[in-house]
Amino acid sequence: MEQIKEGVLDEFKAVTKFDVRDFFIDFIGFSGEDYLNIVNFYSGRGDGPVQSSFARLEHLKEQSDKIAEIADINSGRFNTYGSWVLMEHLENISEAIMTIANLPKYLRVNTSNNQYGGGQGLTIPQRKGKPSKPYSAGPGGRRTGGQNSHWKTG
């Protein structure tokens, strides 16, 4: 991706009264310090409080939303190639922030000591008069079980 020219940042600030440099600096700091804390927290490997990392993520989300709104309001004034490069960088950062905010969805795994823990159990009701059978899926949702079985019964 192309580098943002210094004058473009100054132009953005002159038009919007918002210093986007601070946002870039905050995001770089977050990426280097807090991102791994959040990944470790959701992966079950976190060994300490991560409230400050989540607070910083929330602040970045708010700033990103504010920048998007400001850019939308002033979109007619950003019609140079340099401003398009800046907007592309801002959109990419916004996407990254939303991806990080949605990590619980991406990292939702059944783990036990960082090992796969056996999958989600499921009880399937049988025909009337027969007992229900519990089933579970193996790693990655693969069905496991006996020699000719595609399901593991429990």
OpenMM code with the backbone's topology and positions (N, CA, C; nanometers):
from openmm import Vec3, app, unit

residues = "MET GLU GLN ILE LYS GLU GLY VAL LEU ASP GLU PHE LYS ALA VAL THR LYS PHE ASP VAL ARG ASP PHE PHE ILE ASP PHE ILE GLY PHE SER GLY GLU ASP TYR LEU ASN ILE VAL ASN PHE TYR SER GLY ARG GLY ASP GLY PRO VAL GLN SER SER PHE ALA ARG LEU GLU HIS LEU LYS GLU GLN SER ASP LYS ILE ALA GLU ILE ALA ASP ILE ASN SER GLY ARG PHE ASN THR TYR GLY SER TRP VAL LEU MET GLU HIS LEU GLU ASN ILE SER GLU ALA ILE MET THR ILE ALA ASN LEU PRO LYS TYR LEU ARG VAL ASN THR SER ASN ASN GLN TYR GLY GLY GLY GLN GLY LEU THR ILE PRO GLN ARG LYS GLY LYS PRO SER LYS PRO TYR SER ALA GLY PRO GLY GLY ARG ARG THR GLY GLY GLN ASN SER HIS TRP LYS THR GLY".split()
positions = [
    Vec3(0.0837, -0.1172, 0.0000),
    Vec3(0.0000, 0.0000, 0.0000),
    Vec3(0.0886, 0.1240, 0.0000),
    Vec3(0.0443, 0.2207, -0.0704),
    Vec3(0.1218, 0.3436, -0.0861),
    Vec3(0.1258, 0.4245, 0.0442),
    Vec3(0.2367, 0.4918, 0.0624),
    Vec3(0.2563, 0.5728, 0.1821),
    Vec3(0.1781, 0.7037, 0.1710),
    Vec3(0.1310, 0.7516, 0.2848),
    Vec3(0.0558, 0.8767, 0.2892),
    Vec3(0.1547, 0.9922, 0.2915),
    Vec3(0.1299, 1.0904, 0.2098),
    Vec3(0.2148, 1.2090, 0.2040),
    Vec3(0.1808, 1.3030, 0.3201),
    Vec3(0.2830, 1.3664, 0.3747),
    Vec3(0.2674, 1.4552, 0.4901),
    Vec3(0.1631, 1.5644, 0.4652),
    Vec3(0.1645, 1.6245, 0.3477),
    Vec3(0.0702, 1.7324, 0.3186),
    Vec3(-0.0750, 1.6878, 0.3247),
    Vec3(-0.1004, 1.5620, 0.2961),
    Vec3(-0.2377, 1.5098, 0.2972),
    Vec3(-0.2921, 1.5097, 0.4402),
    Vec3(-0.2077, 1.4743, 0.5360),
    Vec3(-0.2502, 1.4761, 0.6760),
    Vec3(-0.2813, 1.6182, 0.7216),
    Vec3(-0.1988, 1.7127, 0.6777),
    Vec3(-0.2226, 1.8532, 0.7117),
    Vec3(-0.3518, 1.9035, 0.6482),
    Vec3(-0.3757, 1.8629, 0.5234),
    Vec3(-0.4985, 1.9027, 0.4543),
    Vec3(-0.6214, 1.8465, 0.5254),
    Vec3(-0.6138, 1.7190, 0.5670),
    Vec3(-0.7260, 1.6570, 0.6381),
    Vec3(-0.7566, 1.7356, 0.7661),
    Vec3(-0.6513, 1.7716, 0.8391),
    Vec3(-0.6702, 1.8468, 0.9635),
    Vec3(-0.7267, 1.9859, 0.9363),
    Vec3(-0.6797, 2.0521, 0.8299),
    Vec3(-0.7292, 2.1862, 0.7967),
    Vec3(-0.8777, 2.1836, 0.7609),
    Vec3(-0.9185, 2.0794, 0.6885),
    Vec3(-1.0580, 2.0697, 0.6449),
    Vec3(-1.1490, 2.0253, 0.7592),
    Vec3(-1.1034, 1.9262, 0.8384),
    Vec3(-1.1928, 1.8633, 0.9369),
    Vec3(-1.1708, 1.9093, 1.0806),
    Vec3(-1.0584, 1.9733, 1.1066),
    Vec3(-1.0179, 2.0118, 1.2436),
    Vec3(-0.9890, 1.8882, 1.3297),
    Vec3(-0.9627, 1.7748, 1.2647),
    Vec3(-0.9326, 1.6497, 1.3344),
    Vec3(-0.7922, 1.6060, 1.2948),
    Vec3(-0.7055, 1.5865, 1.3947),
    Vec3(-0.5683, 1.5458, 1.3666),
    Vec3(-0.5620, 1.3938, 1.3572),
    Vec3(-0.5629, 1.3448, 1.2352),
    Vec3(-0.5651, 1.2013, 1.2105),
    Vec3(-0.4318, 1.1353, 1.2480),
    Vec3(-0.3245, 1.2147, 1.2615),
    Vec3(-0.1946, 1.1606, 1.3045),
    Vec3(-0.2081, 1.0905, 1.4397),
    Vec3(-0.2806, 1.1543, 1.5307),
    Vec3(-0.2993, 1.0960, 1.6643),
    Vec3(-0.3677, 0.9602, 1.6563),
    Vec3(-0.4634, 0.9483, 1.5652),
    Vec3(-0.5335, 0.8216, 1.5466),
    Vec3(-0.4372, 0.7137, 1.4973),
    Vec3(-0.3539, 0.7480, 1.3998),
    Vec3(-0.2552, 0.6525, 1.3494),
    Vec3(-0.1586, 0.6104, 1.4601),
    Vec3(-0.1128, 0.7061, 1.5372),
    Vec3(-0.0194, 0.6761, 1.6477),
    Vec3(-0.0858, 0.5858, 1.7501),
    Vec3(-0.2118, 0.6144, 1.7853),
    Vec3(-0.2856, 0.5298, 1.8806),
    Vec3(-0.3018, 0.3878, 1.8265),
    Vec3(-0.3336, 0.3756, 1.6972),
    Vec3(-0.3533, 0.2431, 1.6392),
    Vec3(-0.2229, 0.1641, 1.6370),
    Vec3(-0.1145, 0.2293, 1.6026),
    Vec3(0.0156, 0.1615, 1.6016),
    Vec3(0.0509, 0.1143, 1.7421),
    Vec3(0.0290, 0.2002, 1.8417),
    Vec3(0.0548, 0.1609, 1.9807),
    Vec3(-0.0324, 0.0446, 2.0242),
    Vec3(-0.1595, 0.0498, 1.9877),
    Vec3(-0.2515, -0.0587, 2.0205),
    Vec3(-0.2060, -0.1889, 1.9560),
    Vec3(-0.1679, -0.1818, 1.8288),
    Vec3(-0.1255, -0.3018, 1.7560),
    Vec3(-0.0035, -0.3654, 1.8208),
    Vec3(0.0864, -0.2834, 1.8700),
    Vec3(0.2091, -0.3356, 1.9292),
    Vec3(0.1941, -0.3807, 2.0730),
    Vec3(0.1010, -0.3234, 2.1466),
    Vec3(0.0921, -0.3503, 2.2898),
    Vec3(-0.0332, -0.4260, 2.3323),
    Vec3(-0.1461, -0.3908, 2.2756),
    Vec3(-0.2734, -0.4405, 2.3290),
    Vec3(-0.3371, -0.5529, 2.2480),
    Vec3(-0.3115, -0.5570, 2.1198),
    Vec3(-0.3742, -0.6573, 2.0342),
    Vec3(-0.3470, -0.7988, 2.0852),
    Vec3(-0.2220, -0.8288, 2.1156),
    Vec3(-0.1869, -0.9631, 2.1620),
    Vec3(-0.2539, -0.9954, 2.2959),
    Vec3(-0.2680, -0.8964, 2.3834),
    Vec3(-0.3388, -0.9181, 2.5101),
    Vec3(-0.4818, -0.9659, 2.4860),
    Vec3(-0.5485, -0.9037, 2.3898),
    Vec3(-0.6878, -0.9390, 2.3603),
    Vec3(-0.6955, -1.0768, 2.2965),
    Vec3(-0.6061, -1.1069, 2.2027),
    Vec3(-0.6038, -1.2397, 2.1406),
    Vec3(-0.5785, -1.3456, 2.2469),
    Vec3(-0.4819, -1.3230, 2.3338),
    Vec3(-0.4519, -1.4188, 2.4402),
    Vec3(-0.5701, -1.4361, 2.5350),
    Vec3(-0.6388, -1.3283, 2.5654),
    Vec3(-0.7558, -1.3352, 2.6532),
    Vec3(-0.8618, -1.4267, 2.5938),
    Vec3(-0.8962, -1.4067, 2.4666),
    Vec3(-1.0004, -1.4874, 2.4032),
    Vec3(-0.9537, -1.6285, 2.3709),
    Vec3(-0.8232, -1.6495, 2.3635),
    Vec3(-0.7701, -1.7829, 2.3364),
    Vec3(-0.7480, -1.8624, 2.4642),
    Vec3(-0.7711, -1.7998, 2.5789),
    Vec3(-0.7523, -1.8689, 2.7056),
    Vec3(-0.6084, -1.8715, 2.7522),
    Vec3(-0.5240, -1.7913, 2.6914),
    Vec3(-0.3832, -1.7898, 2.7303),
    Vec3(-0.3474, -1.6645, 2.8089),
    Vec3(-0.4432, -1.5780, 2.8328),
    Vec3(-0.4162, -1.4544, 2.9051),
    Vec3(-0.3820, -1.4814, 3.0493),
    Vec3(-0.2847, -1.4090, 3.0997),
    Vec3(-0.2438, -1.4316, 3.2384),
    Vec3(-0.2580, -1.3063, 3.3229),
    Vec3(-0.3329, -1.2107, 3.2772),
    Vec3(-0.3494, -1.0895, 3.3558),
    Vec3(-0.4689, -1.0094, 3.3086),
    Vec3(-0.4971, -0.9019, 3.3809),
    Vec3(-0.6113, -0.8175, 3.3421),
    Vec3(-0.5842, -0.7460, 3.2099),
    Vec3(-0.6863, -0.7357, 3.1297),
    Vec3(-0.6724, -0.6722, 2.9993),
    Vec3(-0.7714, -0.5561, 2.9820),
    Vec3(-0.8216, -0.5038, 3.0924),
    Vec3(-0.9205, -0.3961, 3.0837),
    Vec3(-0.8674, -0.2766, 3.0062),
    Vec3(-0.7402, -0.2421, 3.0269),
    Vec3(-0.6852, -0.1257, 2.9567),
    Vec3(-0.6776, -0.1522, 2.8063),
    Vec3(-0.6504, -0.2759, 2.7673),
    Vec3(-0.6461, -0.3101, 2.6248),
    Vec3(-0.7849, -0.2976, 2.5628),
    Vec3(-0.8876, -0.3435, 2.6336),
    Vec3(-1.0242, -0.3313, 2.5827),
    Vec3(-1.0683, -0.1858, 2.5799),
    Vec3(-1.0268, -0.1073, 2.6796),
    Vec3(-1.0603, 0.0355, 2.6811),
    Vec3(-0.9958, 0.1060, 2.5623),
    Vec3(-0.8731, 0.0699, 2.5313),
    Vec3(-0.8039, 0.1302, 2.4179),
    Vec3(-0.8705, 0.0905, 2.2863),
    Vec3(-0.9150, -0.0355, 2.2762),
    Vec3(-0.9870, -0.0803, 2.1574),
    Vec3(-1.1171, -0.0019, 2.1420),
    Vec3(-1.1892, 0.0157, 2.2495),
    Vec3(-1.3153, 0.0899, 2.2448),
    Vec3(-1.2911, 0.2349, 2.2014),
    Vec3(-1.1839, 0.2944, 2.2534),
    Vec3(-1.1485, 0.4311, 2.2137),
    Vec3(-1.1184, 0.4378, 2.0631),
    Vec3(-1.0442, 0.3400, 2.0124),
    Vec3(-1.0133, 0.3359, 1.8695),
    Vec3(-1.1392, 0.3185, 1.7848),
    Vec3(-1.2326, 0.2348, 1.8317),
    Vec3(-1.3592, 0.2175, 1.7588),
    Vec3(-1.4345, 0.3498, 1.7504),
    Vec3(-1.4400, 0.4216, 1.8622),
    Vec3(-1.5101, 0.5505, 1.8640),
    Vec3(-1.4427, 0.6505, 1.7707),
    Vec3(-1.3089, 0.6552, 1.7759),
    Vec3(-1.2346, 0.7465, 1.6888),
    Vec3(-1.2548, 0.7098, 1.5417),
    Vec3(-1.2521, 0.5817, 1.5116),
    Vec3(-1.2706, 0.5355, 1.3744),
    Vec3(-1.4088, 0.5746, 1.3215),
    Vec3(-1.5109, 0.5567, 1.4050),
    Vec3(-1.6468, 0.5962, 1.3656),
    Vec3(-1.6551, 0.7468, 1.3424),
    Vec3(-1.5902, 0.8217, 1.4295),
    Vec3(-1.5902, 0.9677, 1.4177),
    Vec3(-1.5205, 1.0106, 1.2887),
    Vec3(-1.4068, 0.9495, 1.2585),
    Vec3(-1.3330, 0.9825, 1.1363),
    Vec3(-1.4162, 0.9476, 1.0132),
    Vec3(-1.4821, 0.8334, 1.0147),
    Vec3(-1.5652, 0.7934, 0.9008),
    Vec3(-1.6772, 0.8945, 0.8777),
    Vec3(-1.7381, 0.9397, 0.9865),
    Vec3(-1.8456, 1.0386, 0.9750),
    Vec3(-1.7916, 1.1712, 0.9209),
    Vec3(-1.6785, 1.2152, 0.9747),
    Vec3(-1.6164, 1.3399, 0.9289),
    Vec3(-1.5783, 1.3295, 0.7814),
    Vec3(-1.5189, 1.2180, 0.7430),
    Vec3(-1.4774, 1.1989, 0.6043),
    Vec3(-1.5979, 1.1960, 0.5110),
    Vec3(-1.7063, 1.1360, 0.5553),
    Vec3(-1.8272, 1.1301, 0.4740),
    Vec3(-1.8856, 1.2699, 0.4535),
    Vec3(-1.8917, 1.3463, 0.5602),
    Vec3(-1.9454, 1.4825, 0.5529),
    Vec3(-1.8627, 1.5686, 0.4570),
    Vec3(-1.7310, 1.5485, 0.4598),
    Vec3(-1.6402, 1.6305, 0.3798),
    Vec3(-1.5897, 1.5606, 0.2535),
    Vec3(-1.6571, 1.4551, 0.2107),
    Vec3(-1.6072, 1.3732, 0.0996),
    Vec3(-1.5845, 1.4534, -0.0283),
    Vec3(-1.6632, 1.5530, -0.0540),
    Vec3(-1.6464, 1.6344, -0.1743),
    Vec3(-1.5188, 1.7155, -0.1743),
    Vec3(-1.4601, 1.7346, -0.0590),
    Vec3(-1.3383, 1.8149, -0.0485),
    Vec3(-1.2116, 1.7293, -0.0572),
    Vec3(-1.2273, 1.5968, -0.0528),
    Vec3(-1.1125, 1.5065, -0.0617),
    Vec3(-1.1149, 1.4370, -0.1973),
    Vec3(-1.0690, 1.5081, -0.2990),
    Vec3(-1.0780, 1.4533, -0.4338),
    Vec3(-0.9417, 1.4433, -0.5033),
    Vec3(-0.8346, 1.4402, -0.4248),
    Vec3(-0.7023, 1.4220, -0.4836),
    Vec3(-0.6576, 1.2778, -0.4612),
    Vec3(-0.5593, 1.2371, -0.5381),
    Vec3(-0.5068, 1.1014, -0.5237),
    Vec3(-0.4537, 1.0784, -0.3818),
    Vec3(-0.3847, 1.1761, -0.3270),
    Vec3(-0.3308, 1.1645, -0.1918),
    Vec3(-0.4391, 1.1426, -0.0879),
    Vec3(-0.5530, 1.2133, -0.1044),
    Vec3(-0.6622, 1.1919, -0.0083),
    Vec3(-0.7256, 1.0560, -0.0223),
    Vec3(-0.7272, 1.0027, -0.1436),
    Vec3(-0.7814, 0.8677, -0.1633),
    Vec3(-0.6926, 0.7639, -0.0953),
    Vec3(-0.5617, 0.7861, -0.1025),
    Vec3(-0.4683, 0.6958, -0.0334),
    Vec3(-0.4939, 0.7021, 0.1168),
    Vec3(-0.5113, 0.8226, 0.1690),
    Vec3(-0.5411, 0.8385, 0.3121),
    Vec3(-0.6712, 0.7661, 0.3479),
    Vec3(-0.7747, 0.7842, 0.2687),
    Vec3(-0.9038, 0.7196, 0.2963),
    Vec3(-0.8908, 0.5676, 0.2930),
    Vec3(-0.8096, 0.5170, 0.2010),
    Vec3(-0.7901, 0.3726, 0.1948),
    Vec3(-0.7227, 0.3213, 0.3227),
    Vec3(-0.6235, 0.3929, 0.3702),
    Vec3(-0.5577, 0.3547, 0.4950),
    Vec3(-0.6564, 0.3590, 0.6115),
    Vec3(-0.7366, 0.4625, 0.6168),
    Vec3(-0.8351, 0.4749, 0.7255),
    Vec3(-0.9383, 0.3628, 0.7199),
    Vec3(-0.9820, 0.3263, 0.5999),
    Vec3(-1.0778, 0.2156, 0.5854),
    Vec3(-1.0155, 0.0835, 0.6293),
    Vec3(-0.8896, 0.0610, 0.5928),
    Vec3(-0.8219, -0.0624, 0.6324),
    Vec3(-0.8069, -0.0714, 0.7841),
    Vec3(-0.7756, 0.0397, 0.8464),
    Vec3(-0.7631, 0.0411, 0.9927),
    Vec3(-0.8994, 0.0175, 1.0561),
    Vec3(-1.0018, 0.0782, 1.0006),
    Vec3(-1.1372, 0.0580, 1.0531),
    Vec3(-1.1771, -0.0894, 1.0441),
    Vec3(-1.1454, -0.1539, 0.9321),
    Vec3(-1.1723, -0.2971, 0.9162),
    Vec3(-1.0966, -0.3796, 1.0197),
    Vec3(-0.9704, -0.3456, 1.0411),
    Vec3(-0.8886, -0.4171, 1.1391),
    Vec3(-0.9471, -0.4021, 1.2793),
    Vec3(-0.9915, -0.2828, 1.3124),
    Vec3(-1.0503, -0.2581, 1.4450),
    Vec3(-1.1768, -0.3411, 1.4619),
    Vec3(-1.2613, -0.3457, 1.3595),
    Vec3(-1.3848, -0.4242, 1.3694),
    Vec3(-1.3540, -0.5734, 1.3776),
    Vec3(-1.2519, -0.6187, 1.3086),
    Vec3(-1.2118, -0.7593, 1.3166),
    Vec3(-1.1658, -0.7926, 1.4573),
    Vec3(-1.0860, -0.7063, 1.5156),
    Vec3(-1.0378, -0.7280, 1.6524),
    Vec3(-1.1546, -0.7254, 1.7503),
    Vec3(-1.2481, -0.6336, 1.7287),
    Vec3(-1.3651, -0.6253, 1.8165),
    Vec3(-1.4505, -0.7512, 1.8075),
    Vec3(-1.4439, -0.8212, 1.6947),
    Vec3(-1.5219, -0.9443, 1.6754),
    Vec3(-1.4417, -1.0704, 1.7010),
    Vec3(-1.3261, -1.0581, 1.7640),
    Vec3(-1.2435, -1.1756, 1.7918),
    Vec3(-1.3164, -1.2867, 1.8658),
    Vec3(-1.4080, -1.2549, 1.9584),
    Vec3(-1.4768, -1.3658, 2.0254),
    Vec3(-1.5441, -1.4606, 1.9270),
    Vec3(-1.5951, -1.4083, 1.8168),
    Vec3(-1.6585, -1.4941, 1.7165),
    Vec3(-1.5551, -1.5808, 1.6462),
    Vec3(-1.4387, -1.5212, 1.6158),
    Vec3(-1.3363, -1.5931, 1.5408),
    Vec3(-1.2606, -1.6934, 1.6266),
    Vec3(-1.2458, -1.6650, 1.7527),
    Vec3(-1.1649, -1.7500, 1.8396),
    Vec3(-1.2478, -1.8373, 1.9319),
    Vec3(-1.3781, -1.8437, 1.9067),
    Vec3(-1.4642, -1.9242, 1.9917),
    Vec3(-1.4351, -2.0711, 1.9667),
    Vec3(-1.3621, -2.1306, 2.0579),
    Vec3(-1.3211, -2.2697, 2.0442),
    Vec3(-1.3341, -2.3355, 2.1804),
    Vec3(-1.3620, -2.4634, 2.1803),
    Vec3(-1.3667, -2.5396, 2.3045),
    Vec3(-1.2251, -2.5881, 2.3327),
    Vec3(-1.1577, -2.5252, 2.4280),
    Vec3(-1.0190, -2.5618, 2.4554),
    Vec3(-1.0022, -2.6075, 2.5991),
    Vec3(-0.9015, -2.6868, 2.6200),
    Vec3(-0.8632, -2.7324, 2.7521),
    Vec3(-0.7116, -2.7384, 2.7530),
    Vec3(-0.6474, -2.6525, 2.8284),
    Vec3(-0.5014, -2.6436, 2.8300),
    Vec3(-0.4451, -2.6276, 2.6890),
    Vec3(-0.5082, -2.5392, 2.6125),
    Vec3(-0.4677, -2.5101, 2.4751),
    Vec3(-0.4748, -2.6322, 2.3838),
    Vec3(-0.5513, -2.7314, 2.4192),
    Vec3(-0.5742, -2.8497, 2.3364),
    Vec3(-0.7225, -2.8553, 2.3047),
    Vec3(-0.7560, -2.9208, 2.1976),
    Vec3(-0.8965, -2.9357, 2.1641),
    Vec3(-0.9642, -3.0175, 2.2724),
    Vec3(-1.0794, -2.9732, 2.3187),
    Vec3(-1.1436, -3.0358, 2.4334),
    Vec3(-1.2590, -3.1280, 2.4012),
    Vec3(-1.2762, -3.1726, 2.2793),
    Vec3(-1.3762, -3.2746, 2.2550),
    Vec3(-1.4991, -3.2289, 2.1820),
    Vec3(-1.5141, -3.1021, 2.1547),
    Vec3(-1.6287, -3.0577, 2.0767),
    Vec3(-1.7519, -3.0349, 2.1607),
    Vec3(-1.8534, -2.9865, 2.0948),
    Vec3(-1.9797, -2.9590, 2.1599),
    Vec3(-2.0644, -3.0851, 2.1628),
    Vec3(-2.1208, -3.1149, 2.2763),
    Vec3(-2.2092, -3.2303, 2.2867),
    Vec3(-2.3458, -3.1965, 2.2308),
    Vec3(-2.4135, -3.2973, 2.1803),
    Vec3(-2.5444, -3.2780, 2.1216),
    Vec3(-2.6261, -3.4029, 2.1481),
    Vec3(-2.7475, -3.3861, 2.1967),
    Vec3(-2.8348, -3.5002, 2.2175),
    Vec3(-2.9424, -3.4962, 2.1102),
    Vec3(-2.9499, -3.6051, 2.0360),
    Vec3(-3.0468, -3.6125, 1.9274),
    Vec3(-3.1631, -3.6997, 1.9727),
    Vec3(-3.2836, -3.6440, 1.9723),
    Vec3(-3.3993, -3.7231, 2.0137),
    Vec3(-3.4266, -3.8357, 1.9131),
    Vec3(-3.4630, -3.9521, 1.9672),
    Vec3(-3.4917, -4.0684, 1.8839),
    Vec3(-3.6426, -4.0850, 1.8716),
    Vec3(-3.6824, -4.1873, 1.7974),
    Vec3(-3.8250, -4.2150, 1.7832),
    Vec3(-3.8863, -4.2468, 1.9178),
    Vec3(-4.0123, -4.2331, 1.9245),
    Vec3(-4.0865, -4.2579, 2.0477),
    Vec3(-4.0526, -4.3954, 2.1038),
    Vec3(-4.0233, -4.3987, 2.2345),
    Vec3(-3.9955, -4.5251, 2.3014),
    Vec3(-3.8486, -4.5610, 2.3047),
    Vec3(-3.7641, -4.4927, 2.2289),
    Vec3(-3.6212, -4.5217, 2.2301),
    Vec3(-3.5500, -4.4085, 2.3043),
    Vec3(-3.4426, -4.4406, 2.3777),
    Vec3(-3.3716, -4.3354, 2.4509),
    Vec3(-3.2964, -4.2417, 2.3560),
    Vec3(-3.2787, -4.1165, 2.3992),
    Vec3(-3.2009, -4.0196, 2.3208),
    Vec3(-3.0551, -4.0594, 2.3233),
    Vec3(-2.9831, -4.0301, 2.2154),
    Vec3(-2.8418, -4.0641, 2.2063),
    Vec3(-2.7585, -3.9365, 2.2037),
    Vec3(-2.6565, -3.9291, 2.2890),
    Vec3(-2.5667, -3.8136, 2.2821),
    Vec3(-2.4614, -3.8340, 2.1741),
    Vec3(-2.4300, -3.7301, 2.0993),
    Vec3(-2.3288, -3.7325, 1.9943),
    Vec3(-2.2364, -3.6136, 2.0154),
    Vec3(-2.1156, -3.6242, 1.9650),
    Vec3(-2.0284, -3.5072, 1.9650),
    Vec3(-1.9428, -3.5082, 1.8411),
    Vec3(-1.9072, -3.3891, 1.7985),
    Vec3(-1.8217, -3.3753, 1.6810),
    Vec3(-1.6787, -3.3590, 1.7262),
    Vec3(-1.5868, -3.4077, 1.6480),
    Vec3(-1.4442, -3.3967, 1.6795),
    Vec3(-1.3890, -3.2626, 1.6352),
    Vec3(-1.2571, -3.2508, 1.6336),
    Vec3(-1.1938, -3.1245, 1.5959),
    Vec3(-1.2391, -3.0755, 1.4591),
    Vec3(-1.2661, -2.9471, 1.4505),
    Vec3(-1.3073, -2.8886, 1.3231),
    Vec3(-1.4445, -2.9332, 1.2787),
    Vec3(-1.5234, -2.9924, 1.3682),
    Vec3(-1.6571, -3.0368, 1.3336),
    Vec3(-1.6600, -3.1712, 1.2640),
    Vec3(-1.5446, -3.2380, 1.2515),
    Vec3(-1.5423, -3.3699, 1.1879),
    Vec3(-1.6156, -3.4692, 1.2761),
    Vec3(-1.6873, -3.5551, 1.2125),
    Vec3(-1.7578, -3.6599, 1.2865),
    Vec3(-1.6587, -3.7724, 1.3139),
    Vec3(-1.6547, -3.8154, 1.4393),
    Vec3(-1.5632, -3.9241, 1.4747),
    Vec3(-1.6401, -4.0330, 1.5461),
    Vec3(-1.5861, -4.1503, 1.5461),
    Vec3(-1.6538, -4.2586, 1.6149),
    Vec3(-1.5914, -4.3919, 1.5816),
    Vec3(-1.6722, -4.4961, 1.5856),
    Vec3(-1.6250, -4.6327, 1.5636),
    Vec3(-1.5752, -4.6547, 1.4222),
    Vec3(-1.5383, -4.7784, 1.3962),
    Vec3(-1.4762, -4.8146, 1.2707),
    Vec3(-1.5595, -4.7737, 1.1485),
    Vec3(-1.6895, -4.8002, 1.1509),
    Vec3(-1.7745, -4.7663, 1.0370),
    Vec3(-1.8660, -4.6494, 1.0678),
    Vec3(-1.8473, -4.5875, 1.1809),
    Vec3(-1.9354, -4.4796, 1.2227),
    Vec3(-1.8779, -4.3445, 1.1860),
    Vec3(-1.9645, -4.2538, 1.1488),
    Vec3(-1.9222, -4.1158, 1.1229),
    Vec3(-1.9475, -4.0293, 1.2466),
    Vec3(-2.0090, -4.0864, 1.3476),
    Vec3(-2.0384, -4.0110, 1.4685),
    Vec3(-1.9807, -4.0823, 1.5882),
    Vec3(-1.9366, -4.0033, 1.6824),
    Vec3(-1.8877, -4.0575, 1.8088),
    Vec3(-2.0040, -4.0517, 1.9076),
    Vec3(-2.0402, -4.1641, 1.9616),
    Vec3(-2.1486, -4.1668, 2.0586),
    Vec3(-2.0893, -4.1679, 2.1968),
    Vec3(-2.1622, -4.1096, 2.2911),
    Vec3(-2.1059, -4.1002, 2.4265),
    Vec3(-2.1861, -4.1657, 2.5295),
] * unit.nanometer
topology = app.Topology()
chain = topology.addChain("A")
for resn in residues:
    res = topology.addResidue(resn, chain)
    for name in ("N", "CA", "C"):
        topology.addAtom(name, app.Element.getBySymbol(name[0]), res)
